[in-house]
Amino acid sequence: MNNHVVVKCEHLTKSYQDGEVQLDILNDLNLDLEAGTTLAIVGSSGSGKSTLLHLLGTLDKPNQGTIKIKGVDTTELNRKQQAEFRNKHIGFIYQFHHLLMEFSALENVMLPLLIGGVAKSDAKLQATEMLHNVGLSHRVSHKPDQLSGGERQRVAIARALITKPALVLADEPTGNLDKENGEKIYELINQLKVCHNTAFIVVTHDLELAAKLDKTMFIKQGQLVSQ
């Protein structure tokens, strides 16, 4: 396995202005993450977990510091370049699956490829294989309202992985699932990181499930600290 560094954050600072009050969210935060590594980030509400994911996902920019993904400083890219980079190299999984309800599981998973310019026939083949990888070969033509919560989240994971991203960002991916389905999702993440050498950053409140990943870090006073 190639264990090169996929994510390198140095001296990240992020604050927001709320009227006359400055809210300091991240303060000189640093992070190195290698390919094929799963990292759980744990912290209290308002500690900056989601802010960090937004910065890593090129959805927001830090006040200071650099974010390098696959060696590219994403803070230096313009909006169009960030969108293209995001589509090719970063996958997202949310607490709510955010599937398009009028589309089948297959069509939902194909979508990032089609946006990236892949031919429809190739996108269909790749999406079919990815749904097989997450154990949903028998559900490809089903729409989200015909799927269970656990199945919907597996479709969302397939969609996040379909472009073979270097990095997948997951925000409370098991938050709406019961314990059994939550554990299945974490087992699936660990299986897929081996198959694709993908790095996963998973924000969660659940310490028991976080322990199933390779590393756990806590966000405290705007910085990441090891367990």
C-alpha positions in Angstrom: 0.0 0.0 0.0 1.3 3.4 -0.9 1.3 5.5 2.3 2.0 8.9 1.0 0.5 11.9 2.7 -2.9 12.8 1.1 -3.9 15.7 3.5 -1.5 18.2 5.0 -2.9 21.1 6.9 -0.5 23.7 8.4 -1.4 26.5 10.9 -5.1 26.6 10.0 -7.0 29.5 11.5 -10.7 30.2 11.0 -12.8 32.8 12.7 -16.2 34.3 12.0 -17.6 37.7 12.7 -20.9 37.8 14.6 -21.8 41.4 14.8 -19.0 43.0 16.9 -17.9 39.7 18.3 -15.2 37.6 16.6 -15.7 33.8 17.0 -12.4 31.9 16.8 -13.2 28.4 15.7 -9.8 26.9 14.6 -6.6 28.1 16.0 -3.2 27.1 14.4 -4.6 23.6 13.6 -2.2 21.0 11.9 -3.0 17.6 10.4 -1.2 15.0 8.3 -3.1 12.1 7.0 -1.8 9.2 4.8 -3.5 7.4 2.0 -5.6 4.4 3.1 -6.0 5.7 6.7 -9.3 6.2 8.5 -9.4 9.1 11.0 -12.2 9.8 13.5 -12.4 13.4 14.7 -14.4 13.7 17.9 -15.4 16.9 19.6 -18.3 18.7 21.4 -20.9 20.6 19.5 -19.4 23.9 18.3 -15.9 22.7 18.6 -15.1 23.3 14.9 -15.5 19.8 13.5 -17.9 20.8 10.7 -15.9 23.9 10.0 -12.8 21.8 9.5 -14.6 19.5 7.1 -15.8 22.5 5.1 -12.3 23.8 4.8 -10.9 20.4 3.8 -13.7 20.0 1.3 -12.9 23.4 -0.4 -16.3 24.7 0.6 -14.7 27.5 2.6 -11.3 29.1 3.0 -9.3 29.6 6.2 -8.3 33.0 7.4 -4.7 31.7 7.6 -2.8 28.5 6.9 -2.5 26.0 4.0 -4.4 22.9 3.1 -2.6 20.5 0.7 -4.5 17.6 -0.8 -2.5 15.3 -3.0 0.2 18.0 -2.9 -2.2 20.8 -4.2 -2.7 23.8 -2.0 -6.5 24.1 -2.4 -6.6 27.5 -0.7 -4.8 28.9 -3.7 -7.4 27.7 -6.2 -10.2 29.9 -7.5 -13.9 28.7 -7.2 -14.1 27.0 -10.5 -10.8 25.2 -9.9 -11.9 24.2 -6.4 -15.2 22.7 -7.8 -13.2 20.7 -10.4 -10.8 19.5 -7.8 -13.6 18.6 -5.4 -15.4 16.5 -8.1 -12.2 14.5 -8.9 -10.5 14.1 -5.6 -12.9 14.5 -2.7 -16.0 12.5 -1.7 -18.6 13.6 0.9 -20.9 11.5 3.1 -23.4 13.3 5.4 -25.6 12.4 8.3 -28.6 12.8 5.9 -27.9 10.9 2.7 -28.8 13.8 0.4 -29.8 11.4 -2.4 -32.0 12.7 -5.2 -35.4 11.1 -4.5 -36.6 11.0 -8.1 -33.5 9.0 -9.2 -32.7 5.3 -8.7 -29.7 4.2 -6.6 -27.8 3.6 -9.9 -28.6 7.1 -11.2 -27.6 8.7 -7.9 -24.2 7.0 -8.0 -23.6 7.8 -11.6 -24.2 11.5 -11.1 -20.7 12.6 -10.0 -19.2 10.8 -13.0 -21.6 12.4 -15.4 -20.8 15.8 -13.9 -17.1 15.1 -14.5 -17.7 14.3 -18.2 -17.7 10.5 -18.2 -19.7 8.9 -20.9 -23.1 7.6 -19.7 -22.3 3.9 -20.6 -19.0 4.0 -18.7 -20.7 5.8 -15.8 -23.4 3.1 -15.6 -20.8 0.3 -15.6 -18.7 1.9 -12.9 -21.8 2.7 -10.7 -23.1 -0.8 -11.0 -19.7 -2.2 -9.8 -19.6 0.3 -6.9 -23.1 -0.6 -5.8 -22.0 -4.3 -5.9 -19.0 -3.4 -3.7 -21.3 -1.9 -1.0 -23.6 -4.9 -1.2 -26.5 -3.4 -3.2 -26.5 -5.3 -6.5 -30.1 -6.2 -5.9 -31.1 -2.6 -5.3 -29.7 -0.7 -8.3 -33.1 0.2 -9.8 -34.8 1.1 -6.5 -35.4 4.8 -5.6 -34.4 6.1 -2.1 -37.9 5.9 -0.7 -37.9 2.1 -1.5 -34.6 1.6 0.6 -34.0 1.3 4.3 -31.9 3.9 6.1 -28.9 1.7 6.1 -29.2 1.0 2.4 -29.6 4.7 1.6 -26.4 5.5 3.5 -24.6 2.7 1.5 -25.8 4.3 -1.7 -24.4 7.6 -0.4 -21.1 6.0 0.3 -21.0 4.4 -3.2 -21.7 7.9 -4.6 -18.8 9.4 -2.5 -16.4 6.7 -3.8 -17.4 6.5 -7.4 -14.8 9.0 -8.6 -12.1 7.1 -6.7 -11.3 10.2 -4.6 -8.1 10.4 -2.6 -10.1 11.7 0.4 -13.6 11.1 1.7 -15.1 13.4 4.3 -17.9 12.0 6.4 -20.0 14.2 8.8 -21.8 12.0 11.4 -22.4 9.3 8.7 -24.1 7.0 11.2 -26.1 9.7 13.1 -29.5 8.6 11.8 -28.9 4.9 12.0 -29.5 2.3 14.7 -26.4 0.7 16.3 -26.4 -2.4 14.1 -26.5 -0.4 10.9 -24.1 2.1 12.3 -21.5 -0.6 12.9 -22.1 -2.0 9.4 -21.3 1.4 7.9 -18.0 1.6 9.8 -17.1 -1.9 8.7 -17.8 -0.9 5.1 -15.6 2.2 5.4 -12.8 0.0 6.7 -13.2 -2.5 3.9 -13.4 0.2 1.2 -10.3 2.0 2.3 -8.3 -1.2 1.8 -9.8 -1.7 -1.7 -9.3 1.8 -2.9 -6.5 3.1 -0.6 -8.8 6.0 0.2 -8.2 8.2 3.2 -11.4 8.8 5.3 -12.0 11.6 7.8 -15.1 10.9 9.9 -16.6 13.4 12.3 -18.6 11.6 15.0 -19.8 11.9 18.5 -19.7 8.1 19.0 -16.4 7.1 20.7 -17.3 3.4 20.4 -17.7 3.6 16.7 -14.7 5.9 16.3 -12.6 3.2 17.9 -13.2 1.0 14.8 -11.1 3.4 12.7 -7.3 3.6 12.5 -6.9 6.8 14.4 -9.0 9.1 16.7 -8.2 12.7 17.3 -10.1 15.3 19.4 -10.7 18.9 18.5 -10.2 21.1 21.5 -9.7 24.8 21.7 -9.5 24.9 17.9 -6.7 22.3 17.6 -6.5 18.6 16.9 -5.0 16.5 19.7 -4.3 12.8 19.8 -6.2 10.5 22.2 
